[in-house]
């Protein structure tokens, strides 16, 4: 029998470069509700639970609870999603055997292929929430860095990287964009969360390549496709300098200088629509060196991303 891990929890919130211990991020500053009690803000989280969580399930539940998230996009969460939702008192929208959306609020109409669903806020407003898990293999950063992975061929140029990325994830991106378009007529704000298994076109820049952070510049197609559809990367909106705030989510399981890996930002929260503005964004991980919010031991191989949105205008009232 496999021995279960004992989770001894601590949480650290990094503020202005200093580490401050807090019992919960839920206790951290957030926008207060309006006088009538309706929501002024919405906290969302994207979290890959890693192979259905296993003996890390309680750790995943605790992470979500301490994040104070209102809506969560889960990946790799086949059997665990229902148990996580029950433990938190959340509702579950099961997208498929890999993905689920959890919410404190009721669900409305789903997108045709279940890449997303409406979230019905307590004040009657609606937000469309999408959760994606794009294909993981072949992984182009490894191909460029000559790191063997899944028998994928090695490549050297941006043109090759773009072609390989589109071949690997183009179908998934198109399916998500089709579902987003299906909800467009409803003219409601939209949030897209997920594990893209591909870096951002805003991160693999000329500056990053010249600094040696990444081997070359690549305008990665998946994030660019969503940006071209009018969505904004919340983390990069708040932290536009990719050199100062890399925001790595892959991975907490290897050292930054491990020759068999390459650290990167591949988990994202995008948004679009009037009345929806990112107020704060945090990387949740295993240490103050790599995350804004620290949970020890960290229950997964992807650091998670949390964003608090301010709800204004018709979205909030």
Secondary structure, 3 states (H helix, E strand, C coil): CCCCCCCCCEEEEEECCEEEECCCHHHCCCCCCCCCCCCCEEEEEEEECCCCCHHHHHHHHHHHHHHCCCEEEEECCCCHHHHHHHHHCCEEEECCCCEEEEECCEEEEECCCCCEEEEECCCCCEEEEEEEECCCCCCHHHHHCCCCCCCCCCCCCHHHHHHHHHHHHHHHHHHHHHHHHHCHHHCCEEEEEEECCCCCCCCCCHHHHHCCCCCCCCCCHHHHHHHHCCCEEHHHHHCCCCCCCCCCCECCCCCCCCCCCCCECCEEEEEECCCEEEEEEEEEECCCCCCCEEEECCCCCECEEEEEEEECHHHCC
